Structure formats: structure tokens, C-alpha cells
């Protein structure tokens, strides 16, 4: 999965031709979330300080 950005220990990734709606994946340590481009968390959990 291509890495779009890395900052403060968070890695932002986006798949090419992934399912709709458009979204990105983020990892922070052992946490993973999927976030829509509108900013809504679609799946997963992150610690509050990382959101």
C-alpha cells in the first residue's frame, strides 16, 4: 500500500482502486483506522491523542 504521509508516528496510506467511498488507512503503533475523505472514521480505533 503506498504511503502518502508519515508524521508524529502516524502512517497514512491509500490503496489505488480500493472500494467506495473514497478513504484512507492510518496506522499508529498497534492501532489502525479507515477514514473517509470527509473525515469520518469508518472502521477501527485510534487513541484520542492521535486523532
LINKA-V635651 format. One record per residue. N is the residue number from 1. RES is the residue in one letter. NEAR is the number of other C-alpha atoms within 12 Angstrom. D_FIRST is the distance of its C-alpha to the first C-alpha in whole Angstrom. Layout:
n=N res=RES near=NEAR d_first=D_FIRST
n=N res=RES near=NEAR d_first=D_FIRST
//
This chain:
n=1 res=X near=16 d_first=0
n=2 res=X near=14 d_first=4
n=3 res=X near=17 d_first=6
n=4 res=X near=17 d_first=9
n=5 res=X near=17 d_first=12
n=6 res=X near=15 d_first=13
n=7 res=X near=13 d_first=17
n=8 res=X near=13 d_first=19
n=9 res=X near=16 d_first=17
n=10 res=X near=24 d_first=15
n=11 res=X near=25 d_first=11
n=12 res=X near=24 d_first=10
n=13 res=X near=23 d_first=6
n=14 res=X near=24 d_first=6
n=15 res=X near=18 d_first=6
n=16 res=X near=15 d_first=8
n=17 res=X near=11 d_first=11
n=18 res=X near=14 d_first=11
n=19 res=X near=12 d_first=14
n=20 res=X near=14 d_first=16
n=21 res=X near=16 d_first=17
n=22 res=X near=19 d_first=15
n=23 res=X near=25 d_first=13
n=24 res=X near=33 d_first=10
n=25 res=X near=35 d_first=9
n=26 res=X near=35 d_first=11
n=27 res=X near=30 d_first=12
n=28 res=X near=25 d_first=15
n=29 res=X near=15 d_first=17
n=30 res=X near=14 d_first=17
n=31 res=X near=20 d_first=17
n=32 res=X near=24 d_first=14
n=33 res=X near=29 d_first=14
n=34 res=X near=31 d_first=13
n=35 res=X near=26 d_first=15
n=36 res=X near=19 d_first=17
n=37 res=X near=15 d_first=17
n=38 res=X near=12 d_first=21
n=39 res=X near=16 d_first=20
n=40 res=X near=18 d_first=21
n=41 res=X near=20 d_first=19
n=42 res=X near=21 d_first=18
n=43 res=X near=17 d_first=18
n=44 res=X near=17 d_first=18
n=45 res=X near=22 d_first=20
n=46 res=X near=22 d_first=20
n=47 res=X near=15 d_first=23
n=48 res=X near=8 d_first=25
n=49 res=X near=10 d_first=25
n=50 res=X near=18 d_first=21
n=51 res=X near=19 d_first=21
//
